[in-house]
């Protein structure tokens, strides 16, 4: 009986994704293929939740693509929205707000912390990765890693 009542306290994945999407929309992100994005002529910045195969937890994947890099124009499609590739790659794991088995956190607290994650992590990441200058600055500040090929595309030595 104790396990049954414990289960009732856990926010389910569907509700979590619904709240996450509502917050994303409030920040002006567009939804496509299970993720959210912003784009301009210079870059595409996107993110999505990836469900763990082992526990009731999500990982937050963040990516950015630089238009014209490697002589390609990128557009939003299923492959890009779920790709492990990107010119800029980041992933948030181990954050308790994404661990739906953490019953010490109320739904209201989880939602409040999700909003803080948007304002403190997701929005700054997507804002800066919508420009080459922002990406270079993040790299110089050692906030992201760029492969040698991407650094060469951006003219970084």
Secondary structure, DSSP 8 states (H G I E B T S, - for coil): -HHHHHHHTS--HHHHHHHHHHHHHHTT-EEETTEEEEE-SSEEEEEEEEE-SSSSBEEEEEEEEETTGGG------HHHHT-S--SEEEEE-S-GGGBTT-TTS-HHHHHHHHHHHIIIIIHHHHHHTTSHHHHHHHHHTTSS---HHHHHHHT--
